[in-house]
């Protein structure tokens, strides 16, 4: 596999533009990386183009969780939950050190929803879909040991369950690395100006190198758009639309709000689920969920109201910590590409997190989807592209990640070695 750096990019760009590709993927987030990975595995001549940097958009600004979507059960989205928990288990098995288990606690309060029995019933279904029992109720005394500082007024105990956590940008880079190892190519800094059409069929695209301003034509048998919230840029539909929803987060020093588990609870203001969880040696508070009205080409950022909302969540669940704005180290905000009916008046949190494929001759556009299910989304896109490329698509369930060879490093702890391998 050749070097992957600026010198390689400058040298390779004209040569890559001159090739005839089976598939060009637009978008360098987790969805695009997954499509490139699955196409490269099958021997397709495939190229990925990203307008900014890999994972620049939502895939570096998520809540960092690889989860099954517990709240989707309440909305009746059992298929989405089943697929998510099974993919979560795959990723935990294939990428230790990159995708790791995360313990969650839902505290239960007298007279508040959900109570221990209701929540335990939902988790029983959640675990059944995953094929593994993964939850346990803890009494008040046990919870005081597991979660010091938790609000105690009316506290009955808490239910502990497991999902997973990742470094989302690192996940994208590792998937892209796997794709390049199988012969795929990926270029960043290439903005797609327009799709090229001949006789009503997409045959490639016109791209602009954001560094030099040079415009290049790329030809392909099929184009797959995996551009997240930008999915509607080259494709419009009268019945459905992409609703950009912003989710923002606060990052706190671990010593100001030390937590050993993730805590999930309903915000008093709007009864939305929010989280407080440990990540990369700090504590994260998130997330919000509201319409993003600003230009998608600008950096998404937290608003003052969102910051107040998340600080209020800290005060609600950990009143003794007295977290204030001055404690915040940094923030991040991402834009979720949620598919909804045109003219939808639902609240942002009530929109379903399903995905949609738009297919036209020579082009497939993916809209929506979840980080956890990127492999399944990739396979669905490739099935839609296979006819344009003239190839069969089989899926034998092969692993996304190749096993990393053991490299003894006695100076490092087992946990450090596991992380580096991941």
C-alpha positions, 0 to 999 in steps of 0.5 A, spaced: 500 500 500 502 506 497 504 512 502 498 516 503 500 523 504 500 530 501 506 528 496 502 522 494 496 526 493 499 531 488 502 526 484 496 521 484 491 526 483 491 527 475 492 519 474 486 517 478 482 522 474 484 519 468 482 512 470 475 509 468 472 507 475 467 502 477 464 506 483 466 513 485 463 514 492 462 522 494 463 523 502 468 521 506 464 520 513 463 513 516 458 511 510 462 513 505 468 509 508 464 503 509 461 503 502 469 504 499 471 498 504 465 493 501 466 495 494 474 494 495 473 487 498 469 485 492 475 487 487 471 493 484 475 499 482 473 504 486 475 511 489 472 516 494 472 523 494 471 528 500 470 535 499 474 537 506 477 532 510 475 525 512 470 525 517 470 532 517 462 532 518 458 528 522 462 523 523 467 526 527 462 530 531 457 524 533 456 522 541 461 517 540 457 511 541 456 505 538 449 503 540 443 499 538 438 505 539 434 503 545 429 509 544 428 506 538 424 500 541 419 505 544 418 508 537 416 501 534 423 501 530 424 493 532 428 492 525 433 498 526 434 496 533 435 489 531 440 490 526 444 495 530 445 491 536 448 485 532 452 490 528 455 493 535 457 486 537 460 485 531 464 491 532 466 490 539 469 483 537 472 485 530 475 492 533 477 492 540 481 498 542 477 502 537 470 500 539 469 498 547 464 496 551 461 502 555 457 501 562 450 505 562 446 507 568 439 509 568 437 511 575 430 510 577 426 515 582 419 515 585 413 516 581 418 518 575 418 514 568 421 509 566 420 505 573 425 499 574 420 494 571 418 498 565 425 499 563 427 492 565 422 489 560 425 494 555 432 492 556 430 484 556 427 485 549 434 489 547 438 484 550 434 478 546 435 482 540 443 482 541 442 475 543 446 476 550 443 478 557 446 485 558 443 488 564 442 488 572 438 492 577 442 495 583 439 497 589 440 504 592 446 502 596 449 499 591 448 505 586 451 510 591 457 506 591 457 506 583 455 513 582 457 518 588 454 525 587 448 522 583 441 526 585 438 522 591 431 525 592 426 520 591 432 515 588 430 508 588 436 505 585 438 504 578 439 499 572 445 498 569 446 496 561 452 496 556 453 499 549 459 501 546 463 507 545 468 509 540 473 515 537 468 516 531 474 520 526 479 514 528 473 509 526 473 512 519 480 512 518 481 505 520 475 503 515 478 507 509 485 504 511 482 497 510 479 499 504 486 502 501 489 495 503 484 492 498 485 496 492 481 502 494 483 509 493 481 515 497 482 523 496 480 529 500 480 536 498 476 534 492 469 538 492 464 535 487 461 541 483 456 537 478 454 530 476 456 528 469 450 526 465 450 522 458 443 520 455 439 521 462 445 517 466 450 519 471 457 517 468 461 521 473 462 527 476 466 534 475 470 535 481 475 541 484 481 541 487 480 545 493 488 546 494 489 548 487 483 550 484 484 545 478 477 542 475 478 535 473 473 530 470 472 523 473 468 517 470 465 511 473 460 506 471 456 508 478 456 514 483 454 513 490 453 519 494 454 518 502 454 526 503 450 526 510 446 532 511 448 534 504 445 529 500 439 533 497 445 538 494 444 534 487 438 530 488 431 533 490 424 529 491 417 532 492 415 527 497 421 527 502 427 531 504 433 531 509 432 535 515 438 537 518 438 536 526 444 539 530 446 535 536 451 539 541 456 537 546 460 539 552 467 537 554 468 537 562 475 536 566 474 529 569 476 531 575 470 536 575 465 531 574 468 524 575 464 518 572 466 511 571 459 509 567 455 513 562 449 516 565 442 516 561 436 520 564 430 524 561 431 532 561 426 535 566 425 541 560 423 537 555 423 529 557 429 528 552 434 523 553 441 526 555 447 523 557 453 524 561 459 519 560 467 518 560 471 519 554 478 520 552 480 522 559 474 527 560 467 527 561 462 529 555 455 532 556 450 531 550 446 531 546 441 536 544 436 535 538 434 541 534 433 544 527 440 546 524 438 553 520 445 555 518 449 553 512 451 546 512 458 549 509 459 553 515 462 549 522 456 547 526 457 550 533 453 550 539 448 556 541 448 559 548 441 556 549 444 549 548 449 550 552 444 552 558 440 546 556 446 541 557 448 545 564 441 544 566 442 537 565 448 537 569 445 540 575 439 536 575 442 529 575 449 531 579 447 537 583 452 537 588 458 538 582 455 545 581 457 545 574 458 552 571 460 555 564 467 556 566 468 549 567 467 547 560 473 545 556 470 545 549 464 544 545 462 540 539 456 540 534 454 535 529 448 535 524 444 529 523 441 527 516 434 525 518 430 523 513 422 526 513 416 527 510 416 533 506 412 538 510 413 534 517 411 538 523 414 533 528 419 535 533 426 533 532 426 528 537 420 525 534 423 524 527 424 516 526 432 515 524 431 510 518 434 511 512 432 512 504 436 510 498 434 514 491 436 511 485 437 514 478 440 511 472 448 511 474 447 514 481 445 512 488 444 517 494 444 514 501 440 519 506 440 518 513 442 512 517 446 510 523 454 510 525 453 503 528 450 500 522 455 503 516 456 496 514 449 494 512 448 501 509 454 500 505 451 493 502 445 496 501 448 501 497 452 496 493 446 492 491 443 498 488 449 500 484 451 492 482 447 493 476 450 499 473 457 496 474 455 489 471 457 485 477 454 480 482 454 482 489 454 477 495 455 478 502 458 472 506 458 476 512 466 477 512 469 482 517 470 489 516 477 489 520 482 485 519 486 482 525 492 486 527 498 482 528 500 481 535 507 486 536 509 485 543 511 492 547 513 490 554 514 497 556 506 498 555 500 496 559 495 491 556 490 496 555 495 501 552 497 495 547 490 494 546 488 501 544 494 502 539 492 495 536 485 498 535 
